[in-house]
Amino acid sequence: MDQRHLPEHPDFLWSNPEPKKSYDVIIIGGGGHGIATAYYLAKNHGITNVAVLEKGWLAGGNMARNTTIIRSNYLWDESAAIYEHSLKLWEGLEEELGYNMFFSQRGVMNLAHTLQDVRESVRRVEANRLNGIDAEWIDPKQVKELCPIININDDIRYPVMGGTYQPRAGIAKHDWVAWGYARRASELGVDLIQNCEVTGFVKDGNKITGVKTTRGTINAGKVALAAAGHTSVLADMAGFRVPIQSHPLQALVSELHEIIHPTVVMSNHVHVYVSQAHKGELVMGAGVDTFNGYGQRGSFHVIEHQMSPAVELFPAFARAHLLRTWGGIVDVTMDASPIMGKTPVDNMYINCGWGTGGFKGVPGAGWAYAHTIANDSAHETNSAFGLERFETGALIDEHGAAAVAH
């Protein structure tokens, strides 16, 4: 690694100012989407009188509690557009921010285990190609060539019948992504305010004029929500409802091992996904817990169910020791697609509903959300993701269509 790009200690990357009395824009939520939005407001639109309010520490929510997978091989045109825009930004992000994020385009493989899996996967590959996204169907032999440690024998419960592969996809170091954006946003004049919980809003009729916080009331020209699983709580405070449900999503890592897993492998049918981080730990996840909640933890049976297929697919991991587990809070819409745009409250905007796909969307979401806030109208990549689609019925149903939604 270039020594000039080694990350500094995060305490020195940005200032920690006291809140000012007023801002042109207040962003609620100091995770990846909130920080990226602030950065692009300053960089792309020259709006620097911006505050990002975080009730805990910067990027301590879902940004620090995900499995870092980045891809754009979604089925529907609208989803493919915003995630591909995001992936293109990822590809130049380290150079743009001047910060190493361990962005590694090692490819993402989605396995097929049934004939229906095969049909859906081939359909998605063709849809991806029509949208200019790199995608290919690979047979079991090619699966083995790309990832030699996968078990493709016929005697396992769900034999591998092939899979989709996106070579440009990959992973990044989530903390360093947040720190890189935060440093540049702070340099451009954005105030990043930690330990500042929002307790209510100030309104003049139907117009938002300020935010009540544990550090006092702050006036605002515009307010943008970017609080993932807690968005419904904030929306209730503002006087409107959003069609999301919050669920715990847990993941886990193993102890350190030699690097033997060269790509990212995902399986929707048995619902497990596995990659190996740069230091050597195995990073694994599965589906959300079915109950609603705001706890950053999950149920043991989910871990148990994901370990069974993981060991079948990767026999070499059978004796690996679990190091730790953690959970995030995902916000899921009825069509498994995000919400980004204006709200029924004047001068208030919303970005939520990314479910388990928020990390990969950080650059693209920040770019589009900043455009929406600055221009009071959607960017072309998020124009289909407004709240109004739940009234018109123009849903973008990605449930199962994009394989494992991570």
C-alpha positions in Angstrom: 0.0 0.0 0.0 1.1 3.5 -0.8 2.2 4.9 2.7 0.9 8.3 1.8 -2.6 6.9 1.7 -2.5 5.1 5.1 -5.5 6.4 7.1 -4.9 8.7 10.0 -6.5 8.2 13.3 -10.2 9.2 12.8 -10.0 11.8 15.7 -7.8 13.9 13.4 -9.7 13.5 10.2 -12.4 16.0 10.9 -13.3 18.8 13.3 -15.9 18.3 16.1 -17.6 21.7 16.2 -20.4 22.9 18.4 -23.7 23.3 16.5 -24.4 26.7 15.0 -27.7 28.4 15.4 -28.8 27.7 11.9 -27.8 25.9 8.7 -28.9 25.9 5.1 -29.2 22.1 5.3 -29.3 19.7 8.2 -28.8 16.0 7.5 -30.0 13.6 10.1 -27.9 10.5 10.3 -24.1 10.4 10.3 -23.7 7.1 8.4 -22.4 6.5 4.9 -25.4 8.0 3.1 -25.6 11.1 5.4 -21.8 11.9 5.1 -21.7 11.2 1.4 -24.7 13.5 0.8 -23.0 16.3 2.7 -19.8 15.8 0.7 -21.6 16.0 -2.6 -23.7 19.0 -1.5 -20.5 20.8 -0.9 -18.5 19.5 -3.9 -21.2 19.3 -6.6 -23.5 22.2 -5.5 -21.4 24.6 -3.5 -23.7 24.2 -0.5 -21.3 24.2 2.5 -23.4 25.6 5.4 -24.4 22.0 6.2 -24.6 20.0 9.4 -24.7 16.2 9.8 -26.3 15.2 13.1 -25.4 11.8 14.5 -26.9 10.6 17.8 -23.9 8.4 18.5 -20.5 8.4 16.9 -19.9 9.0 13.2 -20.6 5.9 11.1 -21.4 3.8 14.2 -24.7 2.4 12.9 -25.2 0.3 9.8 -22.1 1.7 8.2 -20.0 -0.2 10.8 -22.4 -3.2 10.8 -22.4 -4.5 7.3 -20.6 -7.0 5.1 -19.2 -4.5 2.6 -20.4 -6.1 -0.6 -20.5 -3.8 -3.7 -22.3 -4.8 -6.9 -24.7 -3.4 -9.5 -26.2 -6.6 -11.0 -29.9 -5.8 -10.1 -32.8 -7.0 -12.3 -34.9 -3.9 -12.9 -33.8 -0.9 -15.0 -34.3 1.6 -12.2 -32.3 -0.4 -9.6 -29.5 -1.2 -12.1 -29.2 2.5 -13.0 -28.6 3.8 -9.5 -26.4 0.9 -8.4 -24.3 1.1 -11.6 -23.9 4.8 -11.1 -22.8 4.1 -7.6 -20.3 1.4 -8.8 -18.8 3.8 -11.3 -18.3 6.3 -8.5 -16.7 3.6 -6.3 -14.2 2.9 -9.1 -12.8 6.4 -8.8 -13.5 7.2 -5.2 -10.1 6.5 -3.6 -8.5 8.9 -6.0 -11.2 11.5 -5.6 -11.1 11.5 -1.9 -7.3 10.9 -1.6 -8.0 8.1 0.9 -7.3 4.4 0.8 -10.5 2.3 1.3 -9.3 -1.1 0.3 -11.7 -1.1 -2.6 -11.2 -4.5 -4.2 -12.9 -5.5 -7.4 -12.6 -9.2 -6.8 -16.0 -10.1 -8.4 -19.3 -11.3 -6.9 -20.7 -14.7 -7.7 -24.4 -15.6 -7.1 -24.9 -19.4 -7.1 -27.8 -21.3 -8.6 -29.0 -24.5 -7.0 -32.3 -25.4 -8.8 -33.7 -25.1 -12.3 -35.7 -22.1 -11.2 -32.5 -20.5 -9.9 -30.9 -21.1 -13.3 -33.8 -19.5 -15.2 -34.0 -16.5 -13.0 -30.2 -16.0 -13.0 -30.0 -16.2 -16.8 -32.8 -13.7 -17.1 -31.0 -11.3 -14.8 -27.7 -11.7 -16.7 -29.5 -10.7 -19.9 -31.2 -7.8 -18.2 -27.9 -6.6 -16.9 -26.3 -6.8 -20.3 -29.1 -4.7 -21.8 -28.3 -2.1 -19.2 -24.6 -2.1 -20.0 -23.6 -3.9 -16.8 -20.9 -6.6 -16.8 -22.5 -9.9 -16.1 -22.1 -13.4 -17.2 -23.6 -16.9 -16.6 -21.0 -19.4 -15.5 -21.3 -23.2 -15.3 -20.2 -25.3 -12.3 -16.7 -25.8 -13.8 -16.2 -22.1 -14.2 -17.5 -21.6 -10.6 -14.7 -23.9 -9.5 -12.1 -22.2 -11.6 -13.1 -18.8 -10.1 -13.2 -20.1 -6.5 -11.4 -23.4 -6.2 -12.5 -24.0 -2.5 -16.2 -24.3 -3.4 -17.7 -27.8 -3.2 -19.5 -28.5 -6.5 -20.0 -32.2 -5.9 -23.4 -33.7 -6.7 -23.8 -35.3 -3.2 -24.5 -32.1 -1.2 -28.1 -31.0 -0.4 -28.2 -28.3 -2.9 -25.7 -29.0 -5.7 -24.2 -26.0 -7.6 -25.8 -25.8 -11.0 -23.9 -22.6 -12.0 -24.2 -19.0 -11.2 -24.0 -15.4 -12.2 -20.7 -13.4 -12.0 -20.0 -9.7 -12.0 -16.2 -9.2 -12.4 -16.3 -5.5 -11.5 -18.1 -6.1 -8.2 -16.2 -6.5 -4.9 -15.7 -5.2 -1.4 -14.3 -2.2 0.5 -13.3 -1.3 4.1 -16.5 0.2 5.5 -14.9 2.4 8.2 -12.4 3.9 5.9 -15.1 4.7 3.4 -16.8 6.8 6.1 -13.6 8.4 7.2 -12.6 9.3 3.7 -15.9 11.1 3.0 -16.0 12.7 6.5 -12.5 14.1 6.1 -13.3 15.7 2.7 -16.7 17.0 3.8 -15.2 18.6 6.9 -12.4 20.2 4.7 -15.2 21.7 2.5 -16.9 23.3 5.5 -19.5 20.8 6.6 -20.1 20.5 10.4 -20.1 16.9 11.5 -21.8 16.9 14.9 -21.7 13.7 17.0 -23.6 12.8 20.2 -26.5 15.0 19.0 -29.8 13.1 19.0 -32.9 14.6 17.3 -35.9 14.8 19.6 -38.4 16.7 17.5 -38.9 19.3 14.7 -39.9 22.9 14.5 -42.6 23.6 11.9 -44.3 26.7 10.5 -47.6 25.2 9.2 -46.4 22.4 6.9 -42.9 23.8 6.5 -40.0 22.5 8.4 -37.9 25.3 10.0 -35.7 23.6 12.6 -34.6 20.6 14.5 -34.9 20.0 18.2 -31.9 18.1 19.6 -30.2 17.1 22.8 -27.8 19.9 22.1 -30.5 22.5 21.6 -32.7 23.7 18.8 -31.1 24.3 15.4 -32.7 26.3 12.7 -32.7 24.9 9.2 -33.6 25.9 5.6 -33.9 22.2 4.6 -33.9 19.0 6.6 -32.8 15.6 5.0 -33.5 12.3 6.7 -30.8 9.6 6.3 -31.2 7.5 9.4 -31.9 4.0 7.9 -33.8 1.8 10.4 -34.8 4.8 12.5 -36.3 6.8 9.7 -39.9 5.8 10.6 -39.4 7.2 14.1 -38.2 10.6 12.7 -41.0 10.7 10.1 -43.6 10.1 12.9 -42.1 13.1 14.7 -42.4 15.2 11.6 -46.1 14.2 11.1 -46.0 11.6 8.2 -45.6 7.9 7.9 -43.2 5.8 5.7 -43.9 2.3 4.4 -40.8 0.6 5.9 -40.2 -2.1 8.5 -37.1 -2.2 10.7 -35.4 -5.6 11.2 -32.2 -6.8 12.8 -29.6 -8.1 10.3 -26.7 -10.0 11.7 -23.3 -11.0 10.3 -20.2 -12.6 11.7 -16.5 -13.0 11.2 -14.1 -15.8 11.9 -10.6 -15.7 13.3 -7.8 -14.8 10.9 -6.8 -17.3 8.2 -4.5 -17.5 5.2 -6.1 -15.8 2.2 -7.7 -18.7 0.3 -11.1 -17.2 -0.8 -10.5 -15.1 -3.9 -14.0 -13.7 -4.6 -17.4 -13.1 -3.0 -19.8 -16.0 -3.1 -23.5 -15.6 -2.5 -26.4 -18.1 -2.5 -30.0 -17.0 -2.3 -31.4 -20.5 -2.2 -29.5 -21.5 1.0 -29.1 -17.9 1.9 -25.5 -17.4 2.9 -22.8 -15.2 1.5 -19.1 -15.4 2.2 -16.0 -13.3 1.5 -12.6 -13.0 3.0 -11.4 -9.6 4.3 -8.0 -8.2 3.6 -6.6 -9.3 7.0 -7.9 -12.8 6.5 -11.1 -13.2 8.5 -14.1 -14.8 6.8 -17.0 -12.4 6.6 -20.4 -14.2 6.5 -24.0 -13.2 6.6 -27.5 -14.4 5.8 -31.1 -13.1 5.9 -32.8 -10.7 8.2 -34.5 -11.8 11.4 -38.2 -11.9 10.7 -39.2 -9.9 13.8 -39.3 -6.1 13.9 -37.0 -4.3 16.2 -34.3 -1.7 16.8 -31.8 -3.9 18.7 -28.4 -4.3 17.1 -28.4 -8.1 17.6 -30.1 -11.1 16.1 -31.2 -14.7 16.8 -29.0 -17.7 17.2 -31.0 -19.8 14.9 -30.1 -17.5 12.0 -26.4 -18.1 12.6 -27.0 -21.8 12.9 -28.9 -21.9 9.6 -26.3 -20.0 7.7 -23.4 -22.0 9.1 -24.8 -25.3 7.7 -24.7 -24.3 4.0 -21.5 -22.4 4.5 -19.7 -25.5 5.6 -21.3 -27.6 2.8 -20.2 -25.1 0.2 -16.8 -24.5 1.8 -15.6 -27.7 3.6 -12.3 -26.0 4.3 -14.0 -23.7 6.8 -15.4 -26.5 8.9 -12.9 -26.0 11.7 -12.8 -22.2 11.5 -13.6 -20.5 14.8 -16.2 -17.8 15.1 -14.7 -14.6 16.4 -17.7 -12.3 16.8 -21.2 -11.5 15.6 -22.9 -8.2 15.2 -26.2 -6.8 14.0 -27.5 -3.7 12.1 -31.0 -2.3 11.7 -32.3 -2.6 8.1 -35.2 -0.7 6.8 -37.2 -2.8 4.3 -39.9 -1.5 2.0 -42.7 -3.6 0.5 -40.8 -3.8 -2.9 -37.3 -4.1 -1.5 -36.2 -0.8 -3.1 -35.2 2.4 -1.5 -37.2 5.6 -1.0 -35.4 8.8 -2.0 -37.1 12.2 -2.7 -39.4 14.8 -1.2 -41.8 14.2 1.6 -45.3 15.6 2.4 -43.6 18.1 4.7 -42.2 21.2 2.8 -38.4 21.4 2.7 -38.0 17.9 4.2 -36.4 15.1 2.2 -36.1 11.4 2.8 -33.6 8.7 2.0 -34.4 5.3 3.4 -35.6 1.8 2.6 -32.2 0.4 1.3 -32.8 -2.7 3.3 -29.6 -4.8 3.2 -28.1 -3.0 0.2 -27.2 0.4 1.6 -23.5 0.1 1.7 -23.0 -0.5 -2.0 -25.2 2.4 -2.7 -23.3 5.0 -0.6 -21.7 7.0 -3.4 -24.6 6.9 -5.8 -27.2 7.6 -3.1 -25.1 10.5 -1.7 -24.8 12.0 -5.3 -28.5 11.7 -6.1 -29.7 12.8 -2.7 -27.5 15.9 -2.8 -28.9 16.7 -6.2 -32.5 16.3 -4.9 -31.9 18.5 -1.9 -30.0 21.2 -3.8 -32.5 21.4 -6.7 -35.7 20.4 -4.9 -36.2 17.7 -7.6 -34.9 14.2 -8.1 -31.8 13.2 -10.0 -32.5 10.9 -13.0 -31.1 7.9 -11.0 -33.6 8.3 -8.1 -36.6 9.8 -9.9 -38.4 6.4 -9.7 -37.8 5.9 -6.0 -40.1 8.6 -4.6 -42.7 8.0 -1.8 -45.5 8.5 -4.4 -44.9 5.1 -6.0 -46.7 3.5 -3.0 -49.8 5.5 -4.0 -49.5 5.0 -7.8 -48.5 1.4 -7.6 -45.4 1.9 -9.7 -43.3 -0.4 -7.5 -39.8 -1.6 -8.3 -40.1 -5.1 -6.9 -36.6 -6.4 -6.2 -37.7 -9.1 -3.7 -35.7 -12.1 -4.8 -35.1 -10.5 -8.3 -31.6 -9.5 -7.5 -30.6 -12.7 -5.8 -29.5 -12.2 -2.2 -30.2 -8.5 -1.5 -26.8 -7.6 0.0 
